[in-house]
Amino acid sequence: MENLHEILGSKWFKLSCAVAGVVVFGYVIVKRFTRREKKIAPKDTVILYQFGRGPKAPSISPFPLKLETYLRMANIPYENDLTGKMSSKGKTPWMEYNGVAVADSQFCIEYLNKERGIDLNAHLTAEQKAIARAFQKMTEENLYWVLFSWNWIHDSKKEVCKLFPYPRPVALFFYYKLKGKAVGYAKAQGMGRHTSKEVMSIFQQDIQALGTFLGQKPFLMGDEPCEADCAVFGMLAQVVWQMPNSPHEIWIKKEFPNLIEYCYRMKERFWPDWDENITEPERKKME
Ligand SMILES: N[C@@H](CCC(=O)N[C@@H](CS)C(=O)NCC(=O)O)C(=O)O
């Protein structure tokens, strides 16, 4: 007991308490003033939760770009929350609409279609809808993992770091922090178990299918865009704007320039405000 009194009365104990108090007080103050207010959207307006803008494209990820393109194609009013807050499923993007949270880009689209009576595929026959779905799923469930494996496993230059809004050493720190999880995902899906050469061959076959099917049509299914264009554009945009000089971009440019033209066509139609040469301070201001 006496020992306890001695400890409580000692100089170092008082000093430790003072330091701890200052730390806790500082933490509370910093938290209080950096807390972001929850966005409240007007009725019938989507709040789109996604990562912050990318350096060359509106998103560094294909799925938020798909969903935001859909919102524009369908003329749905929306506001962005670019804080990177993840969905209840631990993924991005997701949305809130009239107080309801919906996770997963496709479920968001289906929810909004139902709520607002939208059908961007109304001009397609049943057979065309089936083809569009097959291309969309090839893009999202196969091509996505090709690009993911390149970024996280095979690219020795670690170019994906350029998408992080930090100087190279900090970006590398985050790269190594995320790499283990990313490689785990790619291996669990299966693509991450293939060699770089094998993955490139899968890439070329997917692109060949897309490029051949698109041919000289302006959009995937003909003269007018449809829902699948949002997904295909969202994915191809990653290669066209965010993987410059990668073997993938070089190959598409050489073999299927119609896909590059397609991306620019989509960008012009739905993203007139997307400036690929925007400077970092300007981009920050837009957020
Ligand atoms: N099927 C989902 C896929 C979303 C997705 O994979 N998002 C990635 C970004 S590209 C993500 O949030 N990854 C974080 C993680 O899995 O930890 C959708 O369409 O929204």
The ligand as an ORCA input file, in Angstrom:
! r2SCAN-3c Opt
* xyz 0 1
  N     -18.825     -6.401    -57.676
  C     -18.383     -5.177    -57.052
  C     -16.886     -5.079    -57.170
  C     -16.333     -3.876    -56.432
  C     -14.843     -4.001    -56.179
  O     -14.208     -5.024    -56.418
  N     -14.287     -2.917    -55.656
  C     -12.890     -2.909    -55.309
  C     -12.227     -1.692    -55.924
  S     -11.900     -2.016    -57.590
  C     -12.750     -2.811    -53.813
  O     -13.527     -2.168    -53.165
  N     -11.729     -3.432    -53.254
  C     -11.419     -3.331    -51.856
  C     -11.288     -4.667    -51.209
  O     -11.774     -5.653    -51.757
  O     -10.694     -4.712    -50.124
  C     -19.081     -3.996    -57.710
  O     -19.508     -4.120    -58.871
  O     -19.231     -2.953    -57.065
*
